[in-house]
Amino acid sequence: MLRATISTKNSIDISKCKQMIAFLKRQSEGYRLKKSKIFIKDEIGRFLKQADDKQFLLTTVALITGIAGACRKEEL
C-alpha cells in the first residue's frame, strides 16, 4: 500500500530501490491487522429494545437508518 501511495502521489517507482524495500519489510515484521468488531443480529435487537431513548436516541436513529439504507459509516 505504501508503494502504491508513493507511486501515485510522487510518481516515484520504488521497486528499483532495493535498500528501501528491505527497510520497509523489516519495519513491517510482526504487524497484525486489526479486525473490526461486528454486531450480530441479536446484539442489535437487544440494543434497540433496551437502549434509553434520552441517552441513545441519535445512535438508535443512525443504526436504523444505516441498516434500512445499507449506509456506510462515512455516509452517516
N, C-alpha and C positions, 0 to 999 in steps of 0.2 A: 504494500500500500504506500509506503514511503517512497519507493522507487517511482511509482506512477504519479504521485503528487509532485515530486521534484521534476519529473519529465514534463508534466503539463504546465506547471506554473513557471518554470525557469527554462524550459526547452533544453535540459541537460540530460544526456544519456549516461547514467552512472554504471551501466553494465560493463564499461571498459575500465572502471576504477576498481581493481581487484582488492586493494587495501581497504577501501571504504565498504565494500560488500562484506569482507571478512570482519571488519569492525562492527557492522550492523548485526551480523549473525551472532557475534559474541555478546552484544548488548541484549539481544532478544532471548538468550538462554533462560529457561525457567519461567518465561512469561506464560500466564494462563488466562484465557478469555473469561470474562465474567458473564455468566448466564443471567438473563433477565428472569425475574420472578413472574410467573404467570398465574393468574387467578383461575381456579376451576369453577365450574358452574355452581356448585354448592356454596362456595365462598361468596360468590356474587349475590346469590339469592339470600343468603344469611345477612349480608351487609345491607341489602335493600330493605329487608324486613326489620332489622334490629337497630339500624343507624338512627340517631337522634336528628330530627329534621332541623332543629335550631342550630346544631353544630355542623352537620354534614349535608345540608341542602344543596349547595353548589356542587359538591363531589358527587352526590346522587344524580343530579341532573346531567352532569358531564358523563357519568357512567352510562346512564340510559341513552343519551344522545350518541355516545361512542359505539354502543352495542347496536342500537337501532340503525344508525347510519354507517356503521363499519368505518368510523373515522380513525385516522392515525393520530398519535399523540401530538404531532406537530400541527395538525389541523384543528385540534381542540384549543 
